[in-house]
Structure formats: structure tokens, C-alpha cells
Amino acid sequence: MSSSPFATQPPVGFGPGSQSAADEDGLAYLPLPSGMRTFEAHLPEVADKERLAPALAALEEVIAALNAWTPGACLPVALAHLDAANLALVDEAMGEGEVAVKVAAGGDARPMEIQEATFAGVWRVRGGAGIDRIEVGAFPRGALVRAFGSGAGIDLSGLDAPLPGIFNAPALLVEIEHRARTRQAGDAAHVINLSLLPHTPEDLAMLDARLGQGATTVLSRGYGNCRIDATATRNVWRVRFFNSQDMLILDTIEVSEVPEVACAAVEDIADSAERLVEVLAAIR
């Protein structure tokens, strides 16, 4: 009895050499974000404790503010009275955390630079006209007060006129304007995921032009980077996430008081109080 010719032929596409050489080293995955920073206590050396007593007192004030903090509060600790040596000790003890904030100049207001310490919820605020302090809170109030400029509403005029390349921007602007205008304190954030919506470069240009540019920019470094820009429309933020290769992986518009990704959590602030107590005890 003769056997079928197909029984001795290997199936096409299987076996050695059937796959491309590009696969020999394994599957090629997209690069994942990396480089997340973790807390590492830094203990400054204090040779002359009497000379640096004002700095130690300032750190005690920060601890007191952390322990007294309640959700929604922002408690300042003045540093402008410290000389250079004492200020340097405070800065060394604070270190630099994952979130940095810049507030652009506007009107009579000068620019500000704000850096979160390695202690979550502790913000180092610097600026012109003697602005030199620490703020304890989920997000620095100094950056929020000026975030949206005048906070004018979105101009919705002419959205019904056909324009080349414009498809989804008019409907999105109507949605954003309604959410921003009707938002109440305590409402959950309303997020529009542009990465999942069909849009054109012209749509994005219209959104940028109608929303405007605010004064506050936030960069949060964790798994990759997150850039948050306040618009000129109150409570409206542009939130963009990048991977470790600086590729845009998520593009959103968020209607909220402050995007949660930029804020310190309640648990983190309580933990910061415990850590700072340990640091202060160690350097004394």
C-alpha cells in the first residue's frame, strides 16, 4: 500500500530556518520606561551645630507642618531669613525629588521655580522679590494660584464653519468648555484621551490655540516622564506621558484642579514626616 506524498513532507512555515533572522534573539518588545527614583536618605554633615542652628530650626518647622497638614491645606515655612550656609544645609537635607514645577512671569509677578524634595509633599519654592520658602502640601499653592493666568473661558465662536483638516476639535472644545464651566470643587477629574481619538494635526493646533497657554508647567519623573501644562482655561490641563526613549505614549486633556499624577498622596506626606524626623535626629 502506497503512502500519501503529504505524509512525508514537513508543513510549510515550521522548523529551523522558517523564521526570519530578526527573531533569532527572541521577541522584540517595545522599550519599557525605566529609571524610577526611590527614596534614599541623605545625611548632611554638621560640624558647627550652633552656627547652623537656624537651619535645624527650619527643618523642625517643616516636620511640624507635615504633622499638622490636612488634605487641601498648604503650609508655608519661610527661609528668606536664613544666610547662605544655613540655606545650603536645608537644601542639602531636602534633596531633589521627582517633580519639578516652573511658573512663568506674568504681569507684575516674577517667575518661580519649585522643586519637590525627596520627601513627598515638601516643595522648595524660589523666585524673585524675596520668594524663598518651603510649602507643605499635595501641590504647591504658589504654582496653582497663577497656573491659568486670567482663566478666561474657551472661545467657541466659529466652530461650525468648515475648515481644512478640522474634524474632532470643535466637538472636543464644546465638551471641554462645558466640563470646565460646570466643574465643582471635589468633582472627579474629567479626562479626554487624545491618544485613543481620531484627530489630525489641524485638530491639535486648534485645541492648542483655543485652550491657550497657562503659566505653570510640571515635569514628573518616574517610570519615564510626565509633562503637565496648564492652559489659559481654568481647571484645564494638558497631560502627556513619555517613555524612557522620550516617545509620546499617552496624550490627554484633563479637567481638574490639579492632575493627580503631580500631587503627593496623603500617605506619602505622613511618611515624609517620619523620614524627616529620622534625618534630623541623625544630623544633630
Residue pairs with C-beta under 8 A, 6 or more apart in sequence:
12 18
22 28
30 243
31 243
31 244
31 245
32 223
32 243
32 244
33 222
33 223
33 224
33 243
33 244
34 223
34 224
34 244
35 221
35 223
35 224
35 244
36 222
36 223
37 97
37 98
37 221
37 222
39 118
39 275
40 118
41 118
41 275
41 278
41 279
41 282
42 92
42 93
42 95
42 118
42 279
43 279
43 282
43 283
44 89
44 92
44 93
44 283
45 283
46 52
46 56
46 89
46 283
46 284
49 56
49 284
51 85
52 85
52 86
52 89
54 81
54 82
54 83
54 86
55 82
55 85
55 86
55 87
55 89
55 90
55 93
56 89
56 280
56 283
56 284
58 77
58 79
58 82
58 86
58 90
58 134
59 90
59 93
59 276
59 279
59 280
60 280
61 77
62 77
62 122
62 134
62 136
62 276
63 273
63 276
63 277
63 280
65 75
65 76
65 77
65 134
65 136
66 119
66 121
66 122
66 136
66 269
66 270
66 272
66 273
66 276
67 273
68 75
69 75
69 121
69 136
69 137
69 269
71 138
71 266
73 137
74 135
74 136
74 137
74 138
74 139
74 140
74 141
75 135
75 136
75 137
76 133
76 134
76 135
76 136
77 133
77 134
77 135
77 136
78 132
78 133
79 87
79 90
79 132
79 133
79 134
80 130
80 131
80 132
80 133
82 90
87 132
90 134
91 124
93 279
93 280
93 283
94 117
94 118
94 119
94 122
94 124
94 134
95 117
95 118
95 119
96 115
96 116
96 117
96 118
97 115
97 116
97 117
97 118
97 119
97 120
98 116
98 220
98 221
98 222
99 115
99 116
99 218
99 219
99 220
99 221
99 262
100 113
100 114
100 115
100 116
100 218
100 219
101 112
101 113
101 114
101 115
101 116
101 123
101 140
101 143
101 216
101 217
101 218
101 219
101 262
102 111
102 112
102 113
102 114
102 216
102 217
103 109
103 111
103 112
103 113
103 114
103 127
103 142
103 143
103 146
103 147
103 215
103 216
104 111
104 215
104 216
104 217
105 111
106 146
106 149
106 215
109 146
110 127
110 128
110 129
110 131
111 127
111 128
112 125
112 126
112 127
112 131
112 142
112 143
113 125
113 126
113 127
114 123
114 124
114 125
114 126
114 135
114 140
114 142
114 143
115 123
115 124
116 122
116 123
116 124
116 264
117 123
117 124
117 134
119 272
119 275
119 276
120 264
120 265
120 268
120 269
120 271
120 272
121 136
121 137
121 138
121 264
121 268
121 269
121 272
122 134
122 135
122 136
122 272
122 276
123 134
123 135
123 136
123 137
123 139
123 140
124 134
125 131
125 132
125 133
125 134
125 135
125 140
125 142
126 132
127 142
131 142
135 141
135 142
136 269
137 264
138 258
138 263
138 264
138 265
138 266
138 269
139 258
139 262
139 263
139 264
143 216
143 218
144 216
144 257
144 258
146 215
146 216
147 214
147 215
147 216
147 230
148 214
148 215
148 230
148 231
148 232
148 233
148 234
148 235
148 236
149 212
149 214
149 215
149 232
150 232
151 232
151 233
151 234
152 212
152 232
152 233
153 177
153 180
153 181
153 233
153 234
154 173
154 176
154 177
154 180
154 210
154 211
154 233
155 210
156 173
156 174
156 177
159 170
159 173
159 174
160 170
163 202
163 206
164 202
165 200
165 201
165 202
165 203
166 200
166 202
166 203
166 206
167 198
167 199
167 200
167 203
168 197
168 198
168 199
168 203
169 199
169 202
169 203
169 204
169 206
169 207
169 210
170 206
172 192
172 197
172 203
172 207
172 253
173 206
173 207
173 210
173 211
175 192
176 192
176 211
176 233
176 236
176 253
176 255
177 233
179 190
179 255
180 233
180 234
180 235
180 236
180 255
183 190
183 235
183 255
183 256
185 257
187 256
189 254
189 255
189 256
189 259
189 260
190 254
190 255
190 256
191 239
191 252
191 253
191 254
191 255
192 252
192 253
192 254
193 250
193 251
193 252
194 204
194 251
194 252
194 253
195 249
195 250
195 251
195 252
207 253
211 231
211 232
211 233
211 236
211 238
211 253
212 231
212 232
212 233
213 229
213 231
213 232
214 229
214 230
214 231
214 232
215 230
216 229
216 230
217 227
217 228
217 229
217 230
218 226
218 227
218 228
218 229
218 259
218 262
219 225
219 226
219 227
219 228
220 226
220 227
220 228
220 261
220 262
223 244
224 241
224 242
224 243
224 244
224 249
225 241
225 242
225 246
226 239
226 240
226 241
226 242
226 261
226 262
227 239
227 240
227 242
228 237
228 238
228 239
228 240
228 259
228 261
228 262
229 237
229 238
230 236
230 237
231 237
231 238
235 255
235 256
235 257
236 253
236 254
236 255
237 253
237 254
237 255
237 256
237 258
237 259
238 251
238 252
238 253
238 254
239 250
239 252
239 253
239 254
239 259
239 261
240 248
240 250
240 251
240 252
241 248
241 249
241 250
241 251
242 248
242 249
243 249
264 272
